Amino acid sequence: MSTHIPQPKSAFDKELMTGALLDAFKKLDPRSLWRNPVMFAVEIASCITLVTFILSLIGANQEPVWFTAAVSVWLWLTVLFSTFAEALAEGRGKARAASLRKSRTDVTAKLLKTPDFTSSQSTIGADQLRKGDYILVEANDLIAGDGDVVAGAALVNEAAVTGESAPVVRESGGDRSAVTGGTTVIANSIIVQITANPGETFIDRMISLIEGAKRRKTPNEVALEVLLIALTLVFLLVCANISPLSIYSVAAAGQGSPVSLTILVALFVCLAPTTIAALLPAIGIAGMDRLFQKNVIALSGRAIEAAGDVNVLLLDKTGTITLGNREAVAFVPVGGHSDLELAKAALTASLSDETPEGRSVVALAKLKHGLLPEALPVSATAISFSADTRLSGVDIDCIMYRKGAADSIAAFVNKQGGIVPKDLEERVNAIAHAGATPLVVCRGAEILGVINLKDIVKSGLQERFQQLRSMGIKTVMITGDNPLTAAAIAAEAQVDDFLAQAKPEDKLRMIKDYQEAGFMVAMTGDGTNDAPALAQADVAVAMNSGTQPAREAANIIDLDSNPTKLLDIVEIGKQILMTRGNLTTFSISNDIAKYFAIIPAALLSIYPQLGALNVMHLASPYSAILSAVIFNAIIIPMLVPLALKGTKFRAMPAEKLLIYNLLVYGVGGIILPFIGIKAIDLGIGLFI
């Protein structure tokens, strides 16, 4: 069952465009289009103009045939451009879903009676697995379904899902126990308990989610749609009253002719908020697609919407703010010993230590003094770290090299009859107060010094946190470290606040406190102990490598298991809100130019004085009305790239952002239609 997320296609890929065009015609079906009430009203208006065109053909209409035909064609194109924008946005997601389906093949599973490597087994198809079943997965086997590792540990290649080729460790009893169907075990064996029935797996959900057409509307989107419907009804009433008003005015003035049905329909379509109504579905679907491009699955459009309103971010320290592994950065000798003497002992004590911290000690010894690790002699005995002793090292030729916590090494040395140097406590406290971890080194009964193990803050995070701060978003670091270490890391990373020695109930309480104060809270997590807080958070991002409870509690899943993606998710959420707001501003603003084009043209025969409003000096009433209709239609495909790509994210306070967008999209929305309508009018003049 090999699966992978295909690379995103260009928005204007030929195959994608062809499919979107076919879907656009299908979406003209009123049973589908009624979900977009504004464009549904435009479709009805298009049908009315088609009738007036037929009446013109048989001489039952005073307006020229070319005029009614052109208005009808461009109104139909307005609807078609709207459905095309939505179909194009959906197209990329559907292409990915189709690719996922094609890439899935049947796979068998080794079903176990009990979660034991010695249990009897039988071979069945993956589609026969049920939630709660146990399966054995050995090296080079495909994992047949979603589940949790309940026994063993193995290297798993998750490139089929995440696109990353580096294998990851999946083991029982921790926060790295969840596995996804379709991934491959490349070393060792594990027993997996299935957590989803066929059709309910992560890949199945991903296929469903990628098909953006099934996306539920968010509250913000629903509110905007209600506003658009209200505006449409207002303009419908205005246009409906113009007709009897014009009839009365003709009778009173004794000149001119009443406003025709074709012109009334054209006026209504041009004044209704068709631009934003046409692009609204595409904006939301494209936002989800931008998350997919970053290998992030949003379980609902509501989650992305909430991300745009987040003003408090809770971030784990390890792996999010720091690189995740502490590194040795300095040797600090004590008791009169030299730096070189300490480095040699630290290197020897680390020869059997394969942890990232142990390897960093070896690297530091090489960097500082050119020391190279040697192979352990056959007679050497490796001492592994344990929670009880809190130290590790090597015994070579009756000499014991150890490194570990200060109190553990002190107790070890005292037991050997040694003496703890007077300056050790001072050096240890200085390192701890700086936010690092002191690792004391001894050789036999003699303490030589301290290794400074430092959490390395990821580069560039300070700038990103500053961006978030400028938008009014507060960052809070969560860590299990002691308050001194937490304070030092928080200061270096430049987060706004921190929670030290955090327990699950502490995280949950903090989220509730912020929410009760009126804040929208986002959080990342991957462990079972994170599940309660994730379920409470407004935006909950779970790592794909995390436990099943964490993934079920979240509303966003990061396939790459990179906690810093939370920052990207917030940016995309705000980008969606900004795009929607900007296009709404533009849509409403560009109506102003249409007033100056259509209203004087519609009533000029009755009130010649309205000719003064023809500031664009349009050639004729028919040309003015048709120019406005054409501009109203072509502006939709012109804005499709912006709807798909989104407004450029700018980190600035809300009031400055509002002013900026009003200037660009408000003033721009006023000026551009004047230029566009005039240019179209000049073009029409060449043909009539």
C-alpha positions as CSV (number, residue, x, y, z in Angstrom):
1,M,0.0,0.0,0.0
2,S,2.6,2.5,-1.1
3,T,1.5,6.1,-0.8
4,H,3.0,9.5,-1.3
5,I,1.9,13.1,-1.6
6,P,2.5,14.2,-5.2
7,Q,4.2,17.5,-5.9
8,P,1.7,20.4,-6.4
9,K,0.9,21.3,-9.9
10,S,1.2,24.8,-11.2
11,A,-2.2,26.6,-11.0
12,F,-2.1,27.0,-14.8
13,D,-1.0,23.5,-15.7
14,K,-2.6,22.5,-19.0
15,E,-4.1,19.3,-17.8
16,L,-5.4,21.1,-14.6
17,M,-6.9,24.0,-16.7
18,T,-8.7,21.6,-19.0
19,G,-10.2,19.7,-16.1
20,A,-11.2,22.9,-14.3
21,L,-12.9,24.2,-17.5
22,L,-15.0,21.0,-17.8
23,D,-15.9,21.2,-14.1
24,A,-16.7,24.9,-14.4
25,F,-19.5,24.0,-16.9
26,K,-20.8,21.3,-14.6
27,K,-21.0,23.7,-11.8
28,L,-23.4,25.9,-13.8
29,D,-26.0,23.4,-12.7
30,P,-28.4,25.4,-10.5
31,R,-28.5,22.5,-8.0
32,S,-24.8,23.1,-7.4
33,L,-24.6,26.9,-7.9
34,W,-27.3,27.7,-5.3
35,R,-24.7,27.2,-2.6
36,N,-23.2,30.5,-3.8
37,P,-26.3,32.7,-3.6
38,V,-24.8,35.8,-5.2
39,M,-23.6,33.9,-8.3
40,F,-26.9,32.0,-8.4
41,A,-28.7,35.4,-8.7
42,V,-26.3,36.3,-11.5
43,E,-27.1,33.1,-13.3
44,I,-30.8,33.9,-13.1
45,A,-30.0,37.4,-14.4
46,S,-28.1,35.7,-17.3
47,C,-31.2,33.7,-18.2
48,I,-33.2,36.9,-18.3
49,T,-30.8,38.6,-20.7
50,L,-30.9,35.4,-22.9
51,V,-34.7,35.9,-23.1
52,T,-34.3,39.6,-24.0
53,F,-31.8,38.6,-26.7
54,I,-34.4,36.2,-28.2
55,L,-37.0,39.0,-28.1
56,S,-34.5,41.3,-29.9
57,L,-34.1,38.7,-32.6
58,I,-37.9,38.6,-33.3
59,G,-38.2,42.4,-33.1
60,A,-40.1,42.4,-29.8
61,N,-37.4,44.4,-28.1
62,Q,-36.3,48.0,-29.0
63,E,-32.6,47.4,-28.1
64,P,-30.1,46.4,-30.8
65,V,-29.6,42.7,-31.1
66,W,-25.8,43.1,-30.8
67,F,-26.2,44.8,-27.4
68,T,-28.6,42.3,-25.8
69,A,-26.4,39.4,-27.2
70,A,-23.2,40.9,-25.9
71,V,-24.7,41.6,-22.4
72,S,-26.1,38.1,-22.2
73,V,-22.7,36.5,-23.3
74,W,-20.7,38.5,-20.8
75,L,-23.1,37.8,-17.9
76,W,-22.9,34.1,-18.6
77,L,-19.1,34.5,-18.7
78,T,-19.3,36.2,-15.3
79,V,-20.9,33.0,-13.9
80,L,-18.5,30.8,-15.8
81,F,-15.4,32.6,-14.5
82,S,-16.7,32.2,-11.0
83,T,-17.2,28.4,-11.3
84,F,-13.9,28.2,-13.1
85,A,-12.1,29.8,-10.2
86,E,-13.6,27.4,-7.7
87,A,-12.9,24.4,-10.0
88,L,-9.3,25.5,-10.5
89,A,-8.7,25.7,-6.8
90,E,-10.3,22.3,-6.3
91,G,-8.3,20.8,-9.2
92,R,-4.9,20.6,-7.5
93,G,-6.4,18.9,-4.4
94,K,-8.3,16.4,-6.6
95,A,-5.2,15.7,-8.6
96,R,-3.4,14.8,-5.5
97,A,-6.2,12.6,-4.2
98,A,-6.3,10.8,-7.5
99,S,-2.6,10.2,-7.4
100,L,-2.9,8.8,-3.8
101,R,-5.6,6.4,-4.9
102,K,-3.6,5.2,-7.9
103,S,-0.5,4.6,-5.9
104,R,-2.2,2.3,-3.4
105,T,-1.7,-1.4,-3.9
106,D,-2.9,-4.4,-1.9
107,V,-0.7,-5.6,0.9
108,T,-0.9,-8.5,3.3
109,A,-0.5,-8.4,7.1
110,K,0.8,-11.0,9.6
111,L,-2.0,-11.2,12.1
112,L,-1.1,-12.2,15.6
113,K,-3.4,-13.7,18.3
114,T,-1.6,-11.9,21.1
115,P,0.9,-9.0,21.2
116,D,3.9,-11.3,21.5
117,F,6.7,-12.1,19.1
118,T,6.3,-15.8,19.8
119,S,2.5,-15.7,19.1
120,S,1.1,-17.8,16.3
121,Q,0.4,-15.8,13.1
122,S,-1.7,-15.9,10.0
123,T,-1.5,-14.0,6.7
124,I,-4.6,-11.9,5.7
125,G,-5.2,-8.9,3.4
126,A,-4.9,-5.4,4.8
127,D,-8.6,-4.8,4.0
128,Q,-9.5,-7.5,6.5
129,L,-7.8,-5.8,9.4
130,R,-10.0,-4.4,12.1
131,K,-9.4,-1.9,14.9
132,G,-7.7,-3.7,17.9
133,D,-5.9,-6.4,15.8
134,Y,-2.2,-7.1,16.4
135,I,0.1,-7.5,13.4
136,L,3.8,-8.3,13.1
137,V,5.9,-6.1,10.9
138,E,9.4,-7.2,10.0
139,A,12.3,-5.6,8.1
140,N,11.3,-4.6,4.5
141,D,7.6,-5.1,5.3
142,L,4.9,-2.5,4.5
143,I,2.9,-1.5,7.6
144,A,-0.6,-2.6,6.6
145,G,-2.6,0.0,8.6
146,D,-2.6,2.8,11.0
147,G,-1.6,1.8,14.5
148,D,0.5,2.1,17.7
149,V,3.7,0.1,18.3
150,V,3.0,-2.0,21.4
151,A,6.2,-4.1,21.3
152,G,9.7,-3.6,19.9
153,A,11.4,-0.7,18.1
154,A,12.2,-0.3,14.4
155,L,13.5,2.2,11.8
156,V,10.6,3.2,9.6
157,N,10.8,4.9,6.2
158,E,7.9,7.4,6.1
159,A,8.9,8.9,2.7
160,A,5.7,7.4,1.2
161,V,3.7,9.8,3.4
162,T,5.9,12.7,4.3
163,G,8.3,12.9,1.3
164,E,11.3,12.7,3.7
165,S,13.8,9.9,3.0
166,A,15.5,9.8,6.4
167,P,14.2,6.9,8.4
168,V,12.7,7.5,11.9
169,V,12.5,5.4,15.0
170,R,9.2,4.1,16.1
171,E,9.0,2.3,19.4
172,S,6.5,1.2,22.1
173,G,5.8,3.0,25.3
174,G,6.6,6.6,24.3
175,D,5.6,9.5,22.2
176,R,7.0,7.9,19.0
177,S,4.7,5.0,18.9
178,A,2.3,5.9,16.1
179,V,2.8,4.4,12.7
180,T,1.0,5.1,9.4
181,G,-0.2,2.5,6.9
182,G,1.8,2.5,3.7
183,T,5.1,3.2,5.4
184,T,8.0,0.7,5.4
185,V,10.0,-0.9,8.2
186,I,13.6,-1.0,7.1
187,A,15.3,-2.5,10.3
188,N,14.2,-4.7,13.2
189,S,10.6,-5.9,14.0
190,I,7.7,-4.4,15.7
191,I,4.2,-5.4,16.8
192,V,1.5,-2.9,15.9
193,Q,-2.0,-2.6,17.3
194,I,-4.4,-1.4,14.5
195,T,-6.2,1.8,15.5
196,A,-8.5,2.3,12.4
197,N,-10.8,0.1,10.3
198,P,-10.4,0.0,6.5
199,G,-11.7,3.2,5.0
200,E,-10.9,5.1,8.2
201,T,-7.2,5.2,8.0
202,F,-5.0,8.3,7.9
203,I,-4.5,7.9,4.2
204,D,-8.2,7.6,3.6
205,R,-8.9,10.7,5.7
206,M,-6.1,12.5,3.8
207,I,-7.7,11.7,0.5
208,S,-11.1,13.0,1.7
209,L,-9.5,16.1,3.1
210,I,-7.5,16.9,0.0
211,E,-10.7,16.9,-2.0
212,G,-11.5,20.5,-1.1
213,A,-15.0,20.4,-2.5
214,K,-16.1,18.7,0.7
215,R,-14.7,21.5,2.9
216,R,-17.1,22.9,5.4
217,K,-17.4,26.7,5.5
218,T,-15.8,28.5,8.4
219,P,-17.8,30.9,10.6
220,N,-15.9,33.9,9.1
221,E,-16.7,32.7,5.6
222,V,-20.4,32.2,6.5
223,A,-20.5,35.7,8.0
224,L,-19.0,37.2,4.9
225,E,-21.4,35.3,2.7
226,V,-24.4,36.6,4.7
227,L,-23.0,40.2,4.2
228,L,-22.8,39.5,0.4
229,I,-26.3,38.2,0.3
230,A,-27.5,41.3,2.2
231,L,-25.8,43.6,-0.2
232,T,-27.2,41.7,-3.2
233,L,-30.7,42.0,-1.8
234,V,-30.3,45.7,-1.3
235,F,-29.1,46.2,-4.9
236,L,-31.9,44.0,-6.1
237,L,-34.5,46.2,-4.4
238,V,-32.8,49.4,-5.8
239,C,-32.8,48.0,-9.3
240,A,-36.4,46.8,-9.0
241,N,-37.5,50.4,-8.0
242,I,-35.6,52.1,-10.8
243,S,-38.0,50.6,-13.4
244,P,-41.3,52.2,-12.0
245,L,-39.4,55.4,-11.2
246,S,-38.2,55.7,-14.8
247,I,-41.7,55.0,-16.1
248,Y,-43.1,57.8,-13.9
249,S,-40.3,60.1,-14.9
250,V,-40.9,59.6,-18.6
251,A,-44.6,60.4,-18.2
252,A,-43.8,63.5,-16.1
253,A,-41.0,64.8,-18.3
254,G,-42.5,63.9,-21.6
255,Q,-39.2,62.7,-22.9
256,G,-36.9,59.7,-23.0
257,S,-37.8,56.0,-22.5
258,P,-38.1,53.8,-19.4
259,V,-35.1,51.8,-18.3
260,S,-35.2,48.4,-20.2
261,L,-35.0,45.0,-18.5
262,T,-31.6,44.3,-20.1
263,I,-30.1,47.5,-18.6
264,L,-31.7,46.8,-15.2
265,V,-30.2,43.3,-15.1
266,A,-26.8,44.7,-16.2
267,L,-27.0,47.3,-13.5
268,F,-27.8,44.7,-10.8
269,V,-25.0,42.4,-11.8
270,C,-22.4,45.2,-11.9
271,L,-23.5,46.6,-8.5
272,A,-23.8,43.2,-6.7
273,P,-20.6,42.0,-5.0
274,T,-19.9,39.5,-7.7
275,T,-16.1,39.7,-7.6
276,I,-15.6,38.5,-4.0
277,A,-18.6,36.1,-4.3
278,A,-17.0,34.5,-7.3
279,L,-13.6,34.1,-5.6
280,L,-14.7,33.3,-2.1
281,P,-14.8,29.5,-2.5
282,A,-11.4,29.5,-4.3
283,I,-9.8,31.5,-1.4
284,G,-10.7,28.9,1.2
285,I,-9.8,25.9,-0.9
286,A,-6.5,27.4,-2.0
287,G,-5.6,28.1,1.7
288,M,-6.0,24.4,2.5
289,D,-3.9,23.6,-0.6
290,R,-1.1,25.9,0.6
291,L,-1.0,23.9,3.8
292,F,-0.8,20.7,1.8
293,Q,2.2,22.1,0.0
294,K,3.9,22.4,3.4
295,N,2.9,18.8,4.2
296,V,0.4,19.9,6.8
297,I,-3.1,18.4,6.9
298,A,-5.9,20.6,8.2
299,L,-8.7,18.4,9.5
300,S,-11.2,21.3,8.9
301,G,-11.3,24.7,7.3
302,R,-12.3,26.0,10.7
303,A,-8.8,25.2,12.0
304,I,-7.1,27.3,9.4
305,E,-9.5,30.1,10.0
306,A,-8.8,30.0,13.7
307,A,-5.1,30.1,13.1
308,G,-5.6,33.4,11.4
309,D,-7.1,34.8,14.6
310,V,-4.5,33.3,17.0
311,N,-3.0,35.7,19.5
312,V,-1.2,33.3,21.9
313,L,1.2,30.6,20.7
314,L,2.3,27.8,23.1
315,L,5.5,26.1,21.8
316,D,7.5,23.2,23.2
317,K,11.1,24.1,24.0
318,T,12.8,20.9,22.8
319,G,12.6,20.4,19.1
320,T,10.7,23.6,18.5
321,I,12.7,26.5,20.0
322,T,15.9,24.5,20.5
323,L,17.4,22.0,18.1
324,G,16.3,19.1,20.4
325,N,19.7,17.8,21.3
326,R,22.0,19.5,23.8
327,E,25.5,20.1,22.6
328,A,28.8,20.3,24.5
329,V,30.1,23.8,24.0
330,A,32.9,24.2,26.6
331,F,35.2,22.3,29.1
332,V,35.4,23.9,32.5
333,P,38.2,22.4,34.6
334,V,38.2,22.4,38.4
335,G,40.6,21.6,41.2
336,G,43.7,22.9,39.3
337,H,43.3,20.5,36.4
338,S,44.0,21.6,32.8
339,D,41.5,22.0,30.0
340,L,43.4,19.3,28.0
341,E,43.3,16.9,30.9
342,L,39.6,17.3,31.3
343,A,39.0,17.0,27.5
344,K,40.9,13.6,27.4
345,A,38.9,12.2,30.3
346,A,35.6,13.5,28.8
347,L,36.4,11.9,25.4
348,T,37.3,8.6,27.0
349,A,34.1,8.6,29.1
350,S,32.1,9.3,25.9
351,L,33.6,6.5,23.7
352,S,30.6,4.2,24.3
353,D,28.0,7.0,24.4
354,E,26.1,7.0,21.1
355,T,23.6,9.7,22.2
356,P,23.8,13.1,20.5
357,E,25.2,14.6,23.7
358,G,27.9,12.0,23.8
359,R,28.9,12.5,20.2
360,S,29.0,16.3,20.8
361,V,31.6,15.8,23.6
362,V,33.7,13.8,21.2
363,A,33.3,16.6,18.6
364,L,34.3,19.3,21.1
365,A,37.4,17.4,22.2
366,K,38.5,17.2,18.5
367,L,37.7,20.9,17.9
368,K,39.4,22.2,21.0
369,H,42.5,20.0,21.2
370,G,42.6,17.9,18.1
371,L,41.8,14.7,20.1
372,L,40.6,11.7,18.1
373,P,38.5,8.9,19.5
374,E,40.1,5.5,19.6
375,A,38.5,2.1,19.5
376,L,37.8,0.7,23.0
377,P,40.1,-2.1,24.0
378,V,38.6,-5.6,24.3
379,S,39.1,-5.5,28.0
380,A,37.1,-2.2,28.4
381,T,33.7,-2.2,30.0
382,A,31.0,0.3,28.9
383,I,28.8,1.7,31.7
384,S,25.5,2.8,30.3
385,F,23.5,5.7,31.7
386,S,20.5,4.8,33.9
387,A,17.9,6.8,35.7
388,D,19.1,5.4,39.0
389,T,22.8,6.2,38.7
390,R,22.5,9.2,36.4
391,L,26.0,8.7,35.1
392,S,27.8,6.8,32.3
393,G,31.3,6.0,31.2
394,V,34.0,3.4,30.6
395,D,36.3,1.2,32.7
396,I,39.7,0.8,31.0
397,D,42.6,-1.1,32.8
398,C,41.0,-0.6,36.2
399,I,40.6,3.2,35.6
400,M,37.0,4.3,35.8
401,Y,36.0,7.3,33.6
402,R,32.6,8.7,34.4
403,K,30.4,11.7,33.4
404,G,27.0,12.6,34.8
405,A,25.0,14.8,37.2
406,A,27.0,16.7,39.8
407,D,25.5,15.0,42.8
408,S,25.9,11.6,41.3
409,I,29.5,12.1,40.4
410,A,30.2,13.6,43.8
411,A,28.7,10.5,45.5
412,F,30.7,8.2,43.2
413,V,33.9,10.0,44.0
414,N,33.2,10.0,47.7
415,K,32.6,6.2,47.5
416,Q,36.0,5.8,45.9
417,G,37.6,7.8,48.8
418,G,38.1,11.0,46.7
419,I,37.4,14.6,47.6
420,V,35.1,17.0,45.8
421,P,37.0,20.2,44.7
422,K,35.9,23.3,46.4
423,D,35.3,25.2,43.2
424,L,33.0,22.5,41.6
425,E,29.7,23.8,43.1
426,E,30.5,27.4,41.9
427,R,31.2,26.2,38.3
428,V,28.1,23.9,38.3
429,N,25.8,26.7,39.5
430,A,27.2,29.2,37.0
431,I,26.5,26.9,34.1
432,A,23.0,26.1,35.4
433,H,22.1,29.8,35.9
434,A,23.1,30.4,32.3
435,G,20.4,28.0,31.2
436,A,22.8,25.1,30.3
437,T,23.3,21.6,31.7
438,P,26.4,20.9,33.8
439,L,27.9,17.4,33.2
440,V,30.7,16.6,35.7
441,V,33.6,14.4,34.6
442,C,35.8,12.2,36.9
443,R,38.7,9.9,36.5
444,G,38.7,7.3,39.3
445,A,38.3,9.2,42.6
446,E,39.3,12.5,41.0
447,I,36.9,15.1,39.6
448,L,38.5,16.9,36.7
449,G,35.9,19.4,35.7
450,V,32.5,20.1,34.0
451,I,31.2,19.9,30.5
452,N,28.8,22.7,29.5
453,L,25.9,21.1,27.6
454,K,23.8,23.8,26.0
455,D,20.4,23.8,24.3
456,I,21.0,25.4,21.0
457,V,18.3,27.8,20.0
458,K,17.4,27.5,16.3
459,S,18.7,30.3,14.2
460,G,16.2,32.8,12.9
461,L,13.6,32.1,15.5
462,Q,14.2,35.5,17.2
463,E,13.2,37.3,14.0
464,R,10.1,35.1,13.6
465,F,9.0,35.7,17.1
466,Q,9.6,39.5,16.6
467,Q,7.3,39.2,13.5
468,L,4.6,37.5,15.6
469,R,5.0,40.1,18.3
470,S,4.5,42.9,15.8
471,M,1.2,41.3,14.9
472,G,0.1,41.2,18.5
473,I,0.8,37.5,19.0
474,K,2.2,36.4,22.3
475,T,4.7,33.5,22.3
476,V,4.9,31.2,25.4
477,M,7.6,28.5,25.7
478,I,6.6,25.3,27.5
479,T,9.3,23.1,29.1
480,G,9.9,20.5,31.7
481,D,13.2,22.2,32.6
482,N,13.8,23.9,35.9
483,P,12.9,27.7,36.1
484,L,16.5,28.8,35.8
485,T,17.2,26.9,32.6
486,A,13.8,27.8,31.2
487,A,14.4,31.5,31.9
488,A,17.7,31.5,30.2
489,I,16.4,29.8,27.1
490,A,13.4,32.0,27.0
491,A,15.6,35.1,27.1
492,E,17.9,33.9,24.4
493,A,15.0,32.9,22.1
494,Q,13.2,36.1,22.9
495,V,9.8,34.6,23.7
496,D,7.3,36.7,25.7
497,D,6.7,34.2,28.5
498,F,7.5,30.6,29.6
499,L,6.1,27.8,31.7
500,A,8.7,25.7,33.5
501,Q,8.4,22.2,34.9
502,A,5.2,21.9,33.0
503,K,2.8,19.0,33.7
504,P,-0.2,18.1,31.5
505,E,-2.6,19.8,33.9
506,D,-0.4,22.9,33.9
507,K,-0.7,23.2,30.1
508,L,-4.4,22.7,30.2
509,R,-4.9,25.3,32.9
510,M,-2.8,27.8,31.1
511,I,-4.8,27.4,27.9
512,K,-8.1,27.8,29.7
513,D,-6.9,30.9,31.5
514,Y,-5.9,32.5,28.2
515,Q,-9.2,31.5,26.6
516,E,-11.2,32.9,29.5
517,A,-9.4,36.2,29.0
518,G,-10.6,36.3,25.4
519,F,-7.5,35.0,23.6
520,M,-7.3,32.5,20.7
521,V,-4.7,29.9,21.6
522,A,-2.6,27.6,19.4
523,M,-0.4,24.7,20.6
524,T,1.8,22.0,19.3
525,G,2.2,18.6,20.9
526,D,3.1,14.9,20.1
527,G,2.6,13.0,23.3
528,T,-0.3,11.4,25.1
529,N,0.2,13.8,27.9
530,D,-0.4,16.7,25.4
531,A,-3.8,15.3,24.3
532,P,-5.9,17.2,26.9
533,A,-4.3,20.5,26.1
534,L,-4.5,19.9,22.4
535,A,-8.2,19.2,22.7
536,Q,-8.7,22.4,24.6
537,A,-6.6,24.7,22.2
538,D,-8.3,26.6,19.4
539,V,-5.6,25.5,17.0
540,A,-4.0,22.1,17.9
541,V,-1.1,20.9,15.8
542,A,-0.1,17.3,16.3
543,M,3.0,15.7,15.0
544,N,2.5,12.8,12.7
545,S,5.2,10.9,14.6
546,G,3.2,11.4,17.9
547,T,0.8,9.1,19.7
548,Q,-2.7,8.3,18.5
549,P,-4.4,10.2,21.3
550,A,-2.4,13.3,20.3
551,R,-3.4,13.0,16.7
552,E,-7.0,12.4,17.5
553,A,-7.1,15.5,19.8
554,A,-5.6,17.8,17.1
555,N,-7.3,19.6,14.3
556,I,-4.1,20.0,12.2
557,I,-1.5,17.3,11.6
558,D,2.0,18.0,10.5
559,L,3.3,15.1,8.3
560,D,6.9,16.2,8.7
561,S,6.6,16.3,12.5
562,N,8.3,19.7,12.6
563,P,6.8,21.7,15.4
564,T,7.9,25.1,14.0
565,K,5.3,24.6,11.3
566,L,2.9,26.2,13.7
567,L,4.4,29.5,12.7
568,D,3.7,28.8,9.0
569,I,0.2,27.7,9.9
570,V,-0.5,31.0,11.6
571,E,0.9,32.9,8.6
572,I,-1.3,31.0,6.2
573,G,-4.4,31.5,8.4
574,K,-3.8,35.2,8.5
575,Q,-3.0,35.2,4.8
576,I,-6.5,33.7,4.1
577,L,-8.2,36.3,6.2
578,M,-6.2,39.1,4.6
579,T,-6.9,37.8,1.1
580,R,-10.6,37.6,1.8
581,G,-10.7,41.1,3.3
582,N,-8.6,42.6,0.6
583,L,-10.7,41.2,-2.2
584,T,-13.9,42.2,-0.4
585,T,-12.6,45.8,-0.1
586,F,-11.7,45.7,-3.8
587,S,-15.0,44.3,-4.9
588,I,-17.0,47.0,-3.0
589,S,-14.7,49.8,-4.1
590,N,-14.8,49.1,-7.8
591,D,-18.6,49.6,-7.8
592,I,-18.0,53.4,-7.7
593,A,-16.7,53.5,-11.3
594,K,-19.7,51.4,-12.4
595,Y,-22.1,54.0,-10.9
596,F,-20.5,56.6,-13.2
597,A,-20.7,54.3,-16.2
598,I,-24.2,52.7,-16.0
599,I,-26.5,55.0,-14.0
600,P,-25.9,58.1,-16.3
601,A,-26.2,55.8,-19.4
602,A,-29.5,54.2,-18.1
603,L,-31.2,57.5,-17.3
604,L,-29.6,59.9,-19.8
605,S,-32.6,60.0,-22.1
606,I,-34.9,61.1,-19.2
607,Y,-32.4,63.3,-17.4
608,P,-29.9,64.8,-19.9
609,Q,-28.3,66.6,-16.9
610,L,-26.8,63.3,-15.8
611,G,-24.4,63.6,-18.8
612,A,-22.2,65.6,-16.4
613,L,-21.5,62.3,-14.5
614,N,-20.0,60.8,-17.6
615,V,-16.5,61.7,-16.3
616,M,-15.0,58.9,-18.4
617,H,-16.5,60.4,-21.6
618,L,-17.8,57.0,-22.7
619,A,-18.9,56.8,-26.3
620,S,-22.6,56.0,-25.9
621,P,-25.1,54.6,-23.3
622,Y,-24.9,51.1,-24.9
623,S,-21.1,51.2,-25.0
624,A,-21.0,52.4,-21.3
625,I,-23.2,49.7,-20.0
626,L,-21.5,46.9,-22.0
627,S,-18.0,48.2,-20.9
628,A,-19.0,48.0,-17.3
629,V,-20.5,44.5,-17.8
630,I,-17.3,43.3,-19.5
631,F,-15.0,44.7,-16.9
632,N,-17.2,43.1,-14.2
633,A,-16.6,39.8,-15.8
634,I,-12.9,39.9,-16.7
635,I,-11.8,41.2,-13.4
636,I,-12.7,37.7,-11.9
637,P,-10.1,35.6,-13.9
638,M,-7.6,38.5,-13.5
639,L,-7.8,38.0,-9.7
640,V,-7.8,34.2,-9.7
641,P,-4.0,34.0,-9.2
642,L,-4.2,36.3,-6.2
643,A,-7.1,34.2,-4.7
644,L,-5.0,31.0,-5.2
645,K,-1.7,32.4,-4.1
646,G,-3.0,34.6,-1.3
647,T,-2.2,38.2,-0.3
648,K,1.5,38.6,0.6
649,F,1.9,38.2,4.3
650,R,3.0,41.3,6.1
651,A,3.9,41.3,9.8
652,M,2.5,44.6,11.2
653,P,-0.1,45.7,13.7
654,A,-3.8,45.3,12.7
655,E,-4.5,49.0,12.5
656,K,-1.5,49.6,10.2
657,L,-2.4,46.6,8.1
658,L,-6.0,47.9,7.7
659,I,-4.7,51.3,6.5
660,Y,-2.3,49.6,4.1
661,N,-4.9,47.4,2.6
662,L,-7.4,50.2,2.3
663,L,-4.9,52.2,0.4
664,V,-3.9,49.4,-1.9
665,Y,-7.2,47.5,-2.5
666,G,-9.6,50.3,-1.5
667,V,-8.1,53.1,-3.5
668,G,-6.9,50.7,-6.2
669,G,-10.4,49.2,-6.4
670,I,-11.7,52.7,-7.2
671,I,-9.0,53.7,-9.7
672,L,-8.6,50.5,-11.7
673,P,-12.2,50.2,-12.9
674,F,-12.1,53.8,-14.3
675,I,-9.1,52.8,-16.4
676,G,-10.4,49.4,-17.3
677,I,-13.9,50.6,-18.3
678,K,-12.5,53.4,-20.4
679,A,-10.1,51.1,-22.2
680,I,-12.9,48.6,-23.0
681,D,-15.1,51.4,-24.2
682,L,-12.4,52.5,-26.6
683,G,-12.1,48.9,-27.9
684,I,-15.9,48.6,-28.4
685,G,-15.8,51.9,-30.4
686,L,-13.6,50.1,-33.0
687,F,-16.4,47.6,-33.8
688,I,-19.6,49.7,-33.6
